[in-house]
């Protein structure tokens, strides 16, 4: 499918924009499509891929794996930062004597 050619770039763009839901949905769609193509290639049908196509699909599959790692790392880092900011805000609130009077 034609969308697979640009999928990696689009997933990367979504992740950079912190649009993780969009990135994950596109990643899942692309991964499912690549898996289906590889399954069809393994079946004894007329849908065999040429060596060049097979290499391209394998490279795409590996790239999707790397993208999933990148997305999860960015999510973990963003959540860690937000959690730390919440902890600091709670600490400031507890140390402010005026906060308890309100």
N, CA, C and O atoms as CSV, one atom per row, in Angstrom:
chain,resi,resn,atom,element,x,y,z
A,1,UNK,N,N,0.818,-1.209,0.000
A,1,UNK,CA,C,0.000,0.000,0.000
A,1,UNK,C,C,0.858,1.268,0.000
A,1,UNK,O,O,1.956,1.291,0.557
A,2,UNK,N,N,0.359,2.272,-0.606
A,2,UNK,CA,C,1.132,3.499,-0.763
A,2,UNK,C,C,1.391,4.216,0.566
A,2,UNK,O,O,2.409,4.891,0.713
A,3,UNK,N,N,0.483,4.076,1.529
A,3,UNK,CA,C,0.682,4.801,2.793
A,3,UNK,C,C,1.897,4.296,3.561
A,3,UNK,O,O,2.436,5.015,4.402
A,4,UNK,N,N,2.336,3.073,3.287
A,4,UNK,CA,C,3.488,2.527,3.998
A,4,UNK,C,C,4.776,3.279,3.684
A,4,UNK,O,O,5.678,3.355,4.519
A,5,UNK,N,N,4.856,3.835,2.477
A,5,UNK,CA,C,6.059,4.552,2.087
A,5,UNK,C,C,6.322,5.755,2.992
A,5,UNK,O,O,7.471,6.050,3.319
A,6,UNK,N,N,5.270,6.440,3.391
A,6,UNK,CA,C,5.402,7.646,4.203
A,6,UNK,C,C,5.086,7.419,5.668
A,6,UNK,O,O,5.173,8.350,6.468
A,7,UNK,N,N,4.723,6.205,6.032
A,7,UNK,CA,C,4.274,5.933,7.400
A,7,UNK,C,C,5.331,6.283,8.437
A,7,UNK,O,O,5.018,6.906,9.452
A,8,UNK,N,N,6.564,5.894,8.199
A,8,UNK,CA,C,7.620,6.149,9.187
A,8,UNK,C,C,7.806,7.646,9.423
A,8,UNK,O,O,7.944,8.085,10.565
A,9,UNK,N,N,7.811,8.422,8.352
A,9,UNK,CA,C,7.973,9.869,8.497
A,9,UNK,C,C,6.792,10.485,9.236
A,9,UNK,O,O,6.971,11.358,10.085
A,10,UNK,N,N,5.598,10.032,8.914
A,10,UNK,CA,C,4.414,10.571,9.572
A,10,UNK,C,C,4.384,10.204,11.052
A,10,UNK,O,O,4.026,11.031,11.891
A,11,UNK,N,N,4.757,8.972,11.373
A,11,UNK,CA,C,4.795,8.544,12.773
A,11,UNK,C,C,5.793,9.396,13.539
A,11,UNK,O,O,5.513,9.844,14.651
A,12,UNK,N,N,6.961,9.618,12.940
A,12,UNK,CA,C,7.988,10.439,13.582
A,12,UNK,C,C,7.476,11.864,13.791
A,12,UNK,O,O,7.698,12.456,14.847
A,13,UNK,N,N,6.794,12.414,12.791
A,13,UNK,CA,C,6.259,13.775,12.914
A,13,UNK,C,C,5.213,13.854,14.024
A,13,UNK,O,O,5.219,14.794,14.820
A,14,UNK,N,N,4.312,12.863,14.078
A,14,UNK,CA,C,3.308,12.844,15.138
A,14,UNK,C,C,3.975,12.792,16.518
A,14,UNK,O,O,3.569,13.500,17.439
A,15,UNK,N,N,4.988,11.955,16.645
A,15,UNK,CA,C,5.668,11.822,17.938
A,15,UNK,C,C,6.360,13.126,18.325
A,15,UNK,O,O,6.320,13.528,19.488
A,16,UNK,N,N,6.992,13.788,17.358
A,16,UNK,CA,C,7.667,15.055,17.658
A,16,UNK,C,C,6.684,16.132,18.069
A,16,UNK,O,O,7.023,17.037,18.832
A,17,UNK,N,N,5.457,16.033,17.558
A,17,UNK,CA,C,4.415,16.993,17.917
A,17,UNK,C,C,3.670,16.570,19.186
A,17,UNK,O,O,2.699,17.218,19.579
A,18,UNK,N,N,4.113,15.503,19.818
A,18,UNK,CA,C,3.486,14.928,21.011
A,18,UNK,C,C,2.065,14.456,20.736
A,18,UNK,O,O,1.216,14.477,21.627
A,19,UNK,N,N,1.809,14.037,19.519
A,19,UNK,CA,C,0.511,13.464,19.139
A,19,UNK,C,C,0.661,11.944,19.179
A,19,UNK,O,O,0.648,11.272,18.148
A,20,UNK,N,N,0.803,11.427,20.388
A,20,UNK,CA,C,1.127,10.018,20.568
A,20,UNK,C,C,-0.010,9.086,20.164
A,20,UNK,O,O,0.239,7.976,19.694
A,21,UNK,N,N,-1.244,9.519,20.339
A,21,UNK,CA,C,-2.373,8.680,19.934
A,21,UNK,C,C,-2.354,8.481,18.423
A,21,UNK,O,O,-2.512,7.362,17.935
A,22,UNK,N,N,-2.160,9.568,17.688
A,22,UNK,CA,C,-2.089,9.471,16.233
A,22,UNK,C,C,-0.895,8.628,15.800
A,22,UNK,O,O,-1.003,7.803,14.893
A,23,UNK,N,N,0.241,8.844,16.453
A,23,UNK,CA,C,1.442,8.085,16.110
A,23,UNK,C,C,1.238,6.596,16.366
A,23,UNK,O,O,1.627,5.762,15.548
A,24,UNK,N,N,0.632,6.265,17.491
A,24,UNK,CA,C,0.406,4.866,17.845
A,24,UNK,C,C,-0.593,4.207,16.907
A,24,UNK,O,O,-0.407,3.059,16.503
A,25,UNK,N,N,-1.653,4.931,16.558
A,25,UNK,CA,C,-2.650,4.370,15.639
A,25,UNK,C,C,-2.038,4.102,14.267
A,25,UNK,O,O,-2.271,3.045,13.681
A,26,UNK,N,N,-1.262,5.045,13.754
A,26,UNK,CA,C,-0.627,4.854,12.448
A,26,UNK,C,C,0.407,3.744,12.524
A,26,UNK,O,O,0.532,2.947,11.595
A,27,UNK,N,N,1.157,3.686,13.635
A,27,UNK,CA,C,2.145,2.625,13.811
A,27,UNK,C,C,1.459,1.257,13.789
A,27,UNK,O,O,1.930,0.336,13.122
A,28,UNK,N,N,0.350,1.127,14.517
A,28,UNK,CA,C,-0.366,-0.154,14.574
A,28,UNK,C,C,-0.894,-0.552,13.195
A,28,UNK,O,O,-0.814,-1.716,12.803
A,29,UNK,N,N,-1.427,0.418,12.472
A,29,UNK,CA,C,-1.937,0.147,11.121
A,29,UNK,C,C,-0.806,-0.304,10.196
A,29,UNK,O,O,-0.956,-1.273,9.452
A,30,UNK,N,N,0.312,0.395,10.247
A,30,UNK,CA,C,1.455,0.046,9.395
A,30,UNK,C,C,2.030,-1.311,9.786
A,30,UNK,O,O,2.360,-2.122,8.920
A,31,UNK,N,N,2.150,-1.557,11.085
A,31,UNK,CA,C,2.704,-2.835,11.555
A,31,UNK,C,C,1.813,-3.995,11.125
A,31,UNK,O,O,2.307,-5.041,10.704
A,32,UNK,N,N,0.506,-3.808,11.230
A,32,UNK,CA,C,-0.441,-4.843,10.818
A,32,UNK,C,C,-0.310,-5.114,9.315
A,32,UNK,O,O,-0.325,-6.269,8.889
A,33,UNK,N,N,-0.185,-4.071,8.529
A,33,UNK,CA,C,-0.071,-4.205,7.080
A,33,UNK,C,C,1.235,-4.918,6.698
A,33,UNK,O,O,1.240,-5.796,5.835
A,34,UNK,N,N,2.333,-4.533,7.348
A,34,UNK,CA,C,3.623,-5.175,7.069
A,34,UNK,C,C,3.582,-6.645,7.459
A,34,UNK,O,O,4.078,-7.498,6.722
A,35,UNK,N,N,3.002,-6.942,8.594
A,35,UNK,CA,C,2.886,-8.334,9.040
A,35,UNK,C,C,2.064,-9.149,8.052
A,35,UNK,O,O,2.412,-10.286,7.735
A,36,UNK,N,N,0.978,-8.567,7.570
A,36,UNK,CA,C,0.130,-9.264,6.588
A,36,UNK,C,C,0.886,-9.514,5.280
A,36,UNK,O,O,0.775,-10.587,4.686
A,37,UNK,N,N,1.645,-8.529,4.845
A,37,UNK,CA,C,2.433,-8.701,3.615
A,37,UNK,C,C,3.445,-9.819,3.791
A,37,UNK,O,O,3.617,-10.650,2.899
A,38,UNK,N,N,4.115,-9.846,4.933
A,38,UNK,CA,C,5.105,-10.897,5.180
A,38,UNK,C,C,4.446,-12.270,5.285
A,38,UNK,O,O,5.016,-13.262,4.831
A,39,UNK,N,N,3.259,-12.339,5.874
A,39,UNK,CA,C,2.528,-13.612,5.951
A,39,UNK,C,C,2.168,-14.107,4.563
A,39,UNK,O,O,2.327,-15.289,4.260
A,40,UNK,N,N,1.681,-13.201,3.714
A,40,UNK,CA,C,1.319,-13.583,2.353
A,40,UNK,C,C,2.542,-14.058,1.578
A,40,UNK,O,O,2.446,-14.961,0.747
A,41,UNK,N,N,3.680,-13.451,1.851
A,41,UNK,CA,C,4.911,-13.845,1.168
A,41,UNK,C,C,5.321,-15.271,1.546
A,41,UNK,O,O,5.863,-16.012,0.725
A,42,UNK,N,N,5.055,-15.642,2.797
A,42,UNK,CA,C,5.431,-16.973,3.279
A,42,UNK,C,C,4.490,-18.059,2.774
A,42,UNK,O,O,4.864,-19.231,2.740
A,43,UNK,N,N,3.278,-17.687,2.382
A,43,UNK,CA,C,2.304,-18.658,1.891
A,43,UNK,C,C,2.603,-19.002,0.426
A,43,UNK,O,O,3.033,-18.140,-0.340
A,44,UNK,N,N,2.381,-20.236,0.048
A,44,UNK,CA,C,2.630,-20.617,-1.354
A,44,UNK,C,C,1.506,-20.128,-2.282
A,44,UNK,O,O,0.627,-20.893,-2.678
A,45,UNK,N,N,1.563,-18.840,-2.611
A,45,UNK,CA,C,0.580,-18.241,-3.517
A,45,UNK,C,C,1.333,-17.459,-4.590
A,45,UNK,O,O,2.557,-17.535,-4.689
A,46,UNK,N,N,0.593,-16.721,-5.376
A,46,UNK,CA,C,1.199,-15.902,-6.416
A,46,UNK,C,C,1.668,-14.547,-5.883
A,46,UNK,O,O,2.157,-13.717,-6.650
A,47,UNK,N,N,1.524,-14.319,-4.588
A,47,UNK,CA,C,1.857,-13.027,-3.992
A,47,UNK,C,C,3.283,-12.951,-3.460
A,47,UNK,O,O,3.537,-12.260,-2.473
A,48,UNK,N,N,4.208,-13.644,-4.092
A,48,UNK,CA,C,5.589,-13.589,-3.624
A,48,UNK,C,C,6.192,-12.223,-3.911
A,48,UNK,O,O,5.926,-11.607,-4.942
A,49,UNK,N,N,7.002,-11.772,-2.983
A,49,UNK,CA,C,7.702,-10.506,-3.144
A,49,UNK,C,C,9.033,-10.772,-3.841
A,49,UNK,O,O,9.632,-11.835,-3.679
A,50,UNK,N,N,9.478,-9.802,-4.609
A,50,UNK,CA,C,10.822,-9.919,-5.165
A,50,UNK,C,C,11.806,-9.733,-4.013
A,50,UNK,O,O,11.426,-9.284,-2.932
A,51,UNK,N,N,13.037,-10.069,-4.242
A,51,UNK,CA,C,14.050,-9.934,-3.189
A,51,UNK,C,C,14.146,-8.476,-2.725
A,51,UNK,O,O,14.270,-8.197,-1.532
A,52,UNK,N,N,14.087,-7.559,-3.685
A,52,UNK,CA,C,14.154,-6.133,-3.358
A,52,UNK,C,C,12.947,-5.718,-2.516
A,52,UNK,O,O,13.106,-5.008,-1.522
A,53,UNK,N,N,11.743,-6.149,-2.899
A,53,UNK,CA,C,10.539,-5.821,-2.145
A,53,UNK,C,C,10.583,-6.426,-0.748
A,53,UNK,O,O,10.207,-5.781,0.231
A,54,UNK,N,N,11.047,-7.676,-0.666
A,54,UNK,CA,C,11.127,-8.347,0.624
A,54,UNK,C,C,12.090,-7.603,1.557
A,54,UNK,O,O,11.800,-7.406,2.737
A,55,UNK,N,N,13.229,-7.198,1.014
A,55,UNK,CA,C,14.197,-6.445,1.808
A,55,UNK,C,C,13.596,-5.126,2.268
A,55,UNK,O,O,13.793,-4.717,3.412
A,56,UNK,N,N,12.863,-4.461,1.383
A,56,UNK,CA,C,12.221,-3.195,1.726
A,56,UNK,C,C,11.197,-3.380,2.843
A,56,UNK,O,O,11.135,-2.575,3.772
A,57,UNK,N,N,10.396,-4.439,2.753
A,57,UNK,CA,C,9.386,-4.708,3.778
A,57,UNK,C,C,10.059,-5.057,5.108
A,57,UNK,O,O,9.603,-4.626,6.167
A,58,UNK,N,N,11.129,-5.828,5.053
A,58,UNK,CA,C,11.848,-6.158,6.293
A,58,UNK,C,C,12.445,-4.909,6.930
A,58,UNK,O,O,12.388,-4.737,8.147
A,59,UNK,N,N,13.013,-4.043,6.106
A,59,UNK,CA,C,13.581,-2.796,6.612
A,59,UNK,C,C,12.490,-1.932,7.238
A,59,UNK,O,O,12.695,-1.317,8.285
A,60,UNK,N,N,11.343,-1.894,6.593
A,60,UNK,CA,C,10.211,-1.146,7.130
A,60,UNK,C,C,9.763,-1.728,8.464
A,60,UNK,O,O,9.451,-0.985,9.394
A,61,UNK,N,N,9.730,-3.030,8.559
A,61,UNK,CA,C,9.344,-3.697,9.800
A,61,UNK,C,C,10.320,-3.353,10.929
A,61,UNK,O,O,9.904,-3.073,12.053
A,62,UNK,N,N,11.605,-3.375,10.624
A,62,UNK,CA,C,12.614,-3.021,11.630
A,62,UNK,C,C,12.478,-1.551,12.027
A,62,UNK,O,O,12.609,-1.201,13.200
A,63,UNK,N,N,12.215,-0.695,11.036
A,63,UNK,CA,C,12.023,0.728,11.322
A,63,UNK,C,C,10.830,0.966,12.215
A,63,UNK,O,O,10.863,1.829,13.093
A,64,UNK,N,N,9.766,0.195,11.993
A,64,UNK,CA,C,8.578,0.326,12.854
A,64,UNK,C,C,8.905,-0.092,14.282
A,64,UNK,O,O,8.405,0.498,15.239
A,65,UNK,N,N,9.743,-1.107,14.418
A,65,UNK,CA,C,10.173,-1.517,15.758
A,65,UNK,C,C,10.941,-0.411,16.453
A,65,UNK,O,O,10.732,-0.154,17.638
A,66,UNK,N,N,11.831,0.247,15.721
A,66,UNK,CA,C,12.600,1.353,16.286
A,66,UNK,C,C,11.684,2.530,16.644
A,66,UNK,O,O,11.872,3.191,17.665
A,67,UNK,N,N,10.698,2.775,15.787
A,67,UNK,CA,C,9.756,3.866,16.067
A,67,UNK,C,C,8.933,3.588,17.316
A,67,UNK,O,O,8.651,4.503,18.089
A,68,UNK,N,N,8.546,2.334,17.521
A,68,UNK,CA,C,7.767,2.020,18.725
A,68,UNK,C,C,8.615,2.251,19.972
A,68,UNK,O,O,8.111,2.720,20.992
A,69,UNK,N,N,9.900,1.921,19.887
A,69,UNK,CA,C,10.802,2.187,21.020
A,69,UNK,C,C,10.927,3.688,21.266
A,69,UNK,O,O,10.918,4.135,22.413
A,70,UNK,N,N,11.044,4.465,20.192
A,70,UNK,CA,C,11.185,5.905,20.314
A,70,UNK,C,C,9.920,6.511,20.925
A,70,UNK,O,O,9.999,7.364,21.809
A,71,UNK,N,N,8.762,6.068,20.452
A,71,UNK,CA,C,7.499,6.593,20.980
A,71,UNK,C,C,7.375,6.264,22.463
A,71,UNK,O,O,7.020,7.129,23.264
A,72,UNK,N,N,7.662,5.032,22.829
A,72,UNK,CA,C,7.520,4.657,24.239
A,72,UNK,C,C,8.530,5.403,25.109
A,72,UNK,O,O,8.203,5.794,26.230
A,73,UNK,N,N,9.741,5.604,24.616
A,73,UNK,CA,C,10.744,6.352,25.386
A,73,UNK,C,C,10.306,7.793,25.602
A,73,UNK,O,O,10.448,8.339,26.697
A,74,UNK,N,N,9.772,8.402,24.549
A,74,UNK,CA,C,9.307,9.789,24.679
A,74,UNK,C,C,8.132,9.881,25.646
A,74,UNK,O,O,8.053,10.813,26.447
A,75,UNK,N,N,7.224,8.919,25.572
A,75,UNK,CA,C,6.083,8.921,26.496
A,75,UNK,C,C,6.553,8.772,27.940
A,75,UNK,O,O,6.090,9.488,28.829
A,76,UNK,N,N,7.468,7.843,28.165
A,76,UNK,CA,C,7.985,7.628,29.516
A,76,UNK,C,C,8.653,8.891,30.035
A,76,UNK,O,O,8.445,9.277,31.185
A,77,UNK,N,N,9.458,9.540,29.193
A,77,UNK,CA,C,10.147,10.755,29.612
A,77,UNK,C,C,9.158,11.883,29.902
A,77,UNK,O,O,9.310,12.598,30.893
A,78,UNK,N,N,8.154,12.046,29.054
A,78,UNK,CA,C,7.145,13.088,29.302
A,78,UNK,C,C,6.379,12.828,30.585
A,78,UNK,O,O,6.130,13.752,31.359
A,79,UNK,N,N,6.005,11.584,30.817
A,79,UNK,CA,C,5.294,11.254,32.052
A,79,UNK,C,C,6.179,11.452,33.277
A,79,UNK,O,O,5.706,11.903,34.320
A,80,UNK,N,N,7.458,11.118,33.155
A,80,UNK,CA,C,8.387,11.324,34.263
A,80,UNK,C,C,8.488,12.808,34.603
A,80,UNK,O,O,8.481,13.185,35.775
A,81,UNK,N,N,8.581,13.654,33.565
A,81,UNK,CA,C,8.674,15.104,33.787
A,81,UNK,C,C,7.407,15.643,34.438
A,81,UNK,O,O,7.476,16.439,35.375
A,82,UNK,N,N,6.252,15.211,33.944
A,82,UNK,CA,C,4.986,15.676,34.523
A,82,UNK,C,C,4.852,15.224,35.965
A,82,UNK,O,O,4.405,15.991,36.818
A,83,UNK,N,N,5.232,13.994,36.245
A,83,UNK,CA,C,5.170,13.476,37.615
A,83,UNK,C,C,6.087,14.286,38.532
A,83,UNK,O,O,5.708,14.625,39.653
A,84,UNK,N,N,7.284,14.591,38.057
A,84,UNK,CA,C,8.222,15.381,38.859
A,84,UNK,C,C,7.671,16.781,39.098
A,84,UNK,O,O,7.799,17.318,40.198
A,85,UNK,N,N,7.057,17.375,38.075
A,85,UNK,CA,C,6.471,18.712,38.243
A,85,UNK,C,C,5.336,18.684,39.258
A,85,UNK,O,O,5.206,19.606,40.063
A,86,UNK,N,N,4.512,17.639,39.231
A,86,UNK,CA,C,3.426,17.507,40.211
A,86,UNK,C,C,3.975,17.338,41.624
A,86,UNK,O,O,3.438,17.901,42.577
A,87,UNK,N,N,5.038,16.568,41.752
A,87,UNK,CA,C,5.661,16.391,43.077
A,87,UNK,C,C,6.180,17.721,43.610
A,87,UNK,O,O,5.988,18.054,44.779
A,88,UNK,N,N,6.846,18.484,42.724
A,88,UNK,CA,C,7.387,19.783,43.146
A,88,UNK,C,C,6.266,20.747,43.524
A,88,UNK,O,O,6.390,21.492,44.496
A,89,UNK,N,N,5.173,20.736,42.761
A,89,UNK,CA,C,4.041,21.611,43.070
A,89,UNK,C,C,3.428,21.224,44.413
A,89,UNK,O,O,3.079,22.097,45.208
A,90,UNK,N,N,3.295,19.942,44.670
A,90,UNK,CA,C,2.739,19.481,45.945
A,90,UNK,C,C,3.665,19.860,47.095
A,90,UNK,O,O,3.203,20.244,48.169
A,91,UNK,N,N,4.960,19.753,46.870
A,91,UNK,CA,C,5.935,20.101,47.905
A,91,UNK,C,C,5.853,21.603,48.218
A,91,UNK,O,O,5.883,21.998,49.384
A,92,UNK,N,N,5.751,22.428,47.184
A,92,UNK,CA,C,5.632,23.878,47.388
A,92,UNK,C,C,4.340,24.207,48.138
A,92,UNK,O,O,4.325,25.062,49.024
A,93,UNK,N,N,3.268,23.526,47.775
A,93,UNK,CA,C,1.983,23.787,48.410
A,93,UNK,C,C,2.022,23.424,49.895
A,93,UNK,O,O,1.474,24.144,50.729
A,94,UNK,N,N,2.675,22.298,50.222
A,94,UNK,CA,C,2.761,21.894,51.638
A,94,UNK,C,C,3.653,22.838,52.440
A,94,UNK,O,O,3.422,23.045,53.632
A,95,UNK,N,N,4.671,23.411,51.793
A,95,UNK,CA,C,5.587,24.282,52.526
A,95,UNK,C,C,5.074,25.715,52.649
A,95,UNK,O,O,5.640,26.507,53.403
A,96,UNK,N,N,4.014,26.060,51.921
A,96,UNK,CA,C,3.457,27.416,51.974
A,96,UNK,C,C,2.460,27.489,53.137
A,96,UNK,O,O,1.420,26.832,53.098
A,97,UNK,N,N,2.766,28.274,54.160
A,97,UNK,CA,C,1.868,28.338,55.328
A,97,UNK,C,C,0.526,28.987,54.995
A,97,UNK,O,O,-0.468,28.724,55.671
A,98,UNK,N,N,0.484,29.822,53.972
A,98,UNK,CA,C,-0.774,30.474,53.603
A,98,UNK,C,C,-1.733,29.516,52.899
A,98,UNK,O,O,-2.941,29.752,52.879
A,99,UNK,N,N,-1.209,28.449,52.328
A,99,UNK,CA,C,-2.054,27.506,51.614
A,99,UNK,C,C,-2.992,26.786,52.567
A,99,UNK,O,O,-4.105,26.439,52.171
A,100,UNK,N,N,-2.585,26.549,53.813
A,100,UNK,CA,C,-3.426,25.829,54.760
A,100,UNK,C,C,-4.542,26.707,55.312
A,100,UNK,O,O,-5.553,26.190,55.786
A,101,UNK,N,N,-4.374,28.027,55.257
A,101,UNK,CA,C,-5.392,28.916,55.779
A,101,UNK,C,C,-6.577,29.079,54.837
A,101,UNK,O,O,-7.662,29.454,55.282
A,102,UNK,N,N,-6.405,28.819,53.593
A,102,UNK,CA,C,-7.477,29.051,52.613
A,102,UNK,C,C,-8.401,27.896,52.537
A,102,UNK,O,O,-9.359,27.922,51.764
